[in-house]
Amino acid sequence: MADLKEEARHSFEKVRHDAGDYRRDGNKSRWTKMVIKSGTLADKVAALTLAVKQSPRTGLGSLDTLLAMLRKKSRREQVITLDAISALFKDQLLPADNKLAKFETHSADALKGKSKAEREETLIEWYLEDQLKERYFSFLMALETLLKDPIDFTRLKAMGVTYDLLVSKPEREEKLLQMLVNKLGDPEKKVASKACQFLIRLIQQHPNMKPVVVEEVERLIYRPNVGAKAQYYALCFLVQIKLKDSENILAVKLVKIYFSLFKCSVSLWAITAKKDPNPKMISAILSGVNRTYPFTKGPQNLMEHIDMLFRYIYTVTAQVGIQILMLLYQVMEREGAITDRFYMALYRKMMDPELLTHPGRSSSLLNLLYKSMKRDESVTRVKAFIKRILQLAMTQLPPFICGALIIISEMLKMKPKAFRAELFQATLANKVGPSHHMEEEEDGTTKPVSRTPITEYSAVARNPLYCGAEFVQIWELHALCRHYHPSVARFADCVLQSKPIQYAGDPFEDFTSIHFLDRFVYRNPKKKATDKTQDSARDLPVLSDQYLNLPKKKIPDDEQFLHRYLTQKLRQKKANALDDDMEVESVADSEFDQFLDEYEKGQADVDMDFAADVNDEQEEREALDDDASLFGDEDDDQDNFSEGEKDALEAAFSSDNDEGETEDDDVDEIDGESDVSDDDMDDD
């Protein structure tokens, strides 16, 4: 094969040399050389790319120049060259359905029976394919270097090229997959997250690659000295794999990976003595098991894992604890029976305060309680769970209370014998329960406990079978019937009267405060061509006429007050508007005549100009009053006279009137002043 390869090389160089002599004197060739020598970076890359596209046989030198530019330290030059080379390999140089073959893999027997020209052409094709494979490997080495660049943009750019080549071409797919999976351990969060997204898109476009990708990710997880962050992003990818019923082998493999990681996390937690063994990691593991376990077929040896899970239910956070319980429920349901140990763990975990402070955890808890009580054959234990649910509901917000009452209502329909009327009475007959039962320790083990006969309810009992729930009434329902929230009160009344609750929504969305406030910021939807009626009153804006015209029976309980208030407000507004209209229209005749008289009087005054005369007379009086004030006020002077002086003054005035004249001298003797009376002024 060495001789054949040398012969192929000579033939290839001859063809390349002949093509070079043919194009050497052309104008296009001279222009290309000038651009490569003195043009801009973009022009150089474009000219070299064009040379490779025109003839791969004669363009290997231009491809080598591009690869050399890619290995330079200038990031701008690297990025521009990277796009050009990747486009060349993806669109022209690499085959679409098969991989490039090395020259040594070809058989010499394929040359037998061919003419000299055919033999030479075949050897040239083999040699060209071998040279392209070598240069593609060199390109991947340079690409791997760019994936380790300290600049995030460069790494993201190189990772995008890696994904495109992996999806479009089968050449060196093992190397490309390894390079892409390694980026799950990138120290930068956005780069690792982007790698996870690329892997998910890869298995979506090529579902047959799922086992190969999972195997490569498994190598990353078990790699020595791998960081916890890389394992976490690897788990995030594995959890998002969508399985089919036919992928049983892959599902079993994933479950083994999950439990193996769970052991490692718990062992690390035991060594470091932390409060919680990496909650994010444990949560991702349990989510993966919960999603994958239903696709596993046949009996699985999970008992050792189950014992380990039971031991750590009480030591992890509430969110992780509820996920462990959900996993245990799935496993035990697959086995056909749910053990008392599971019910004891669930009964104790209900008292964890962290489960009740987050709506998502509360809904998960209620969902698990519903499934567990539905499968439970013990009426006494179901009563104990319902009693504890109502105890929790007494201190919770309406969303949790409504969800709890809906679950209890469903239990009423499925287990009517478990809810006798005496449960809701004030007195119950004492009964004697069993005196021996199993109790679970903190480490998950159980031991027999001997007690006196049970005759009363114990709220702190660990085992719901022996808490005495049959000796206590469900008085919490009576208290919830008087709850401030109307929906809670109605739901509780339905349960108390053994009536089903007619509700099909999500209580953790419909009965929240934010949902109530959102009703007042309703935004009118865009008009559509189809006339679609609203499904319920919740779909209508509260201030719309359509909502206000709805009958009371169609209004939800939590909106009854709002509907009543708005309708009363609307009626009051209409009544006030009607009164205003009547007042405007009912003007009395006397008021109208008075208005006309005043109007006509004003018009007459303007014509006769009495106002001007009155103003002139008033000004003259004010001038006279000012002059009189210089000599004192007449009334004040009269007030200072004695009785005799007043009589003499009156006699003098009367005599003046009789004689028709006034004696000023007599007046001067009496008064010593000259006074002018108002009457004399008027006479003048």
SULKA-V13873 format. One record per backbone hydrogen bond with DSSP energy under -1.0 kcal/mol. NH is the residue of the N-H (numbers start at 1). CO is the residue of the C=O. If there is no record, write none. Layout:
NH:CO  NH:CO
This chain:
5:1  6:2  7:3  8:4  9:5  10:6  11:7  12:8  13:9  14:10  15:11  16:12  17:13  18:14  19:15  20:16  21:17  22:18  23:19  26:23  30:26  31:27  32:28  33:29  34:30  35:31  36:32  37:33  38:34  39:35  44:40  45:41  46:42  47:43  48:44  49:45  50:46  51:47  52:48  53:49  54:50  55:51  59:55  63:59  64:60  65:61  66:62  67:63  68:64  69:65  70:66  71:67  72:69  78:74  79:75  80:76  81:77  82:78  83:79  84:80  85:81  86:82  87:83  88:84  89:85  90:86  91:87  92:88  93:88  94:89  105:102  106:103  110:107  111:108  112:109  114:111  119:115  120:116  121:117  122:118  123:119  124:120  125:121  126:122  127:123  128:124  129:125  130:126  131:127  132:128  133:129  134:130  135:131  136:132  137:133  138:134  139:135  140:136  141:137  142:138  143:139  144:140  145:141  146:142  147:143  148:145  149:146  155:151  156:152  157:153  158:154  159:155  160:156  161:157  162:158  163:159  164:160  165:161  166:162  167:163  168:164  169:165  173:170  176:172  177:173  178:174  179:175  180:176  181:177  182:178  184:181  185:182  186:183  192:188  193:189  194:190  195:191  196:192  197:193  198:194  199:195  200:196  201:197  202:198  203:199  204:200  205:201  206:202  209:206  210:207  213:209  214:210  215:211  216:212  217:213  218:214  219:215  220:216  221:217  222:218  226:223  231:227  232:228  233:229  234:230  235:231  236:232  237:233  238:234  239:235  241:238  247:244  251:247  252:248  253:249  254:250  255:251  256:252  257:253  258:254  259:255  260:256  261:257  262:258  263:259  264:260  265:261  266:262  267:263  268:264  269:265  270:266  271:267  272:268  273:269  278:276  282:278  283:279  284:280  285:281  286:282  287:283  288:284  289:285  290:286  291:287  292:288  293:289  295:292  296:293  302:300  306:302  307:303  308:304  309:305  310:306  311:307  312:308  316:312  321:317  322:318  323:319  324:320  325:321  326:322  327:323  328:324  329:325  330:326  331:327  332:328  333:329  334:330  335:331  336:332  337:332  343:339  344:340  345:341  346:342  347:343  348:344  349:345  350:346  351:348  352:349  355:352  362:358  363:359  364:360  365:361  366:362  367:363  368:364  369:365  370:366  371:367  372:368  373:369  374:370  375:371  382:378  383:379  384:380  385:381  386:382  387:383  388:384  389:385  390:386  391:387  392:388  393:389  394:390  395:392  396:393  401:397  402:398  403:399  404:400  405:401  406:402  407:403  408:404  409:405  410:406  411:407  412:408  413:409  414:410  415:411  418:415  419:416  423:420  424:421  425:422  433:454  437:449  439:447  441:445  444:441  447:439  449:437  451:435  458:467  466:463  471:468  472:469  474:423  475:473  477:474  479:475  480:476  481:477  482:479  483:480  489:485  490:486  491:487  492:488  493:489  494:490  495:491  496:492  497:493  498:495  499:494  503:501  509:506  510:506  511:507  516:512  517:513  518:514  520:517  539:536  540:537  544:541  548:544  549:545  550:547  554:551  555:552  559:556  560:557  563:559  564:560  565:561  566:562  567:563  568:564  569:565  570:566  571:567  572:568  573:569  574:570  575:571  576:572  577:573  578:574  579:575  580:576  581:577  582:578  583:579  584:580  585:581  586:582  587:585  592:588  593:589  594:590  595:591  596:592  597:593  598:594  599:595  600:596  601:597  602:598  603:599  604:600  605:601  606:602  607:603  608:604  609:605  613:609  614:610  615:611  616:612  617:613  618:614  619:615  620:616  621:617  622:618  623:619  624:620  625:621  626:622  627:623  628:624  629:625  630:627  631:628  637:633  638:634  639:635  641:638  646:642  647:643  648:644  649:645  650:646  651:647  652:648  653:649  654:650  655:651  656:652  657:653  658:654  659:655  660:656  667:663  668:664  669:665  670:666  671:667  681:677  682:678  683:679  684:680
